[in-house]
């Protein structure tokens, strides 16, 4: 299996797990199960932020292990073009939470992910442009589909990367 396809499949699986846990935390907080509604909102936001950071760290550790085993070194430019926009996006999302702009978190997160994919296109595969454009279009749609944010999160961060990883595995491109 191509190591790039493994990266997309594993990151999609980790995202699905994190989205499931975040949704469970939200519903437990707002509907009073398990005593989570007793937490002040600041602690609850910190808990969600910690879940996002842990998910990103687990994904990055998995990516680094997969790349090490593939015997194809990843240049500093590739790492820089992935890590810096990812952490900047995480900071922007955290700031949106703190300024009571929670309705913008999902669309902005999806748009940042799409822009990161387009930025990485120079280094990975030409099909990443199509994937990035689909993600950007779904990010724009997320501004209007406010009732479907959980579905869009699951689709963009979980299902689409898994499908893209399977597509890369089945039809390797000449550029990769």
Order of alpha helices (4+ residues) and beta strands (2+ residues): alpha-alpha-alpha-alpha-alpha-alpha-alpha
